Amino acid sequence: MKLNYTIKGKGSPVLLLHPVGSSLTFLEPLAGFLSQYYQVISMDLRGHGQSPRLSIDDEHPMLLDDFAKDVHETLQLAQLTSCAVVGFSFGGMIAQSLAFLYPQDVDILIPCACPCTLPDTSRPISAKRGTDAKQYGMTSVIQATMERWFTPAFRAKNGHLPSQEHLLSAHHGGWVHGWHAISNIDQLARLPQIKQPTLCIAGEVDASSPPDVVGLIAKGIPGAQFEIVKGAPHMLFIEQPKDVADVIDAFLKTHRF
């Protein structure tokens, strides 16, 4: 498996992984800030962007570890192993799996706006987001998604429209498989295995993965740090890319990365 990716800047490598249903284009503002100091690799996960598609009718939908394997194989093929790995939402869940399965790929781990597990009552809700899109199309889930992703003020200025248009126009195999993988997330017991320096970042007003959810990851990883971006929603890297870049950059510099 080789996924689509772009590279910007020079310096120590930083891999960015995007949320479910999106693509590396969503990461461009953040990549623009970080590429002033680092070599930034933005990657389309399988079923997303320009990477190979996924069928919505596949009898064996992917799990987080499968997405992580794709990332690992792509890094190997591109000779880009050993990166700081920054993942947002779904990308942050995959970043955790990458650190468990392929620790040699991850110098520093930065999971953002994501959980490490779900309550049993939340699993069917997450799964339904994928099955609804499969059965009824993306229009059936788009309004609720935009409300979870962005602040009311940002939506009032139509800042959410590019993301909304992408979700409605893109092939939604990645969305369907992604939500299946999310509904099965169960990383909590594996967190103590992570030995890399770790920073967990949450948005203060994130309705999808609030600070206490992200904070649980920091509590489970020995020595992990935890930062909350004030006023930021789930898509913190879109609404506040400079603030998020500054938090990431400060942590990387602390570790002389």
Summary of the structure (lengths in Angstrom):
residues: 257
radius of gyration: 16.5
end to end distance: 28.4
largest distance: 48.8
contacts: 923
relative contact order: 0.17
helix: 48%
strand: 16%
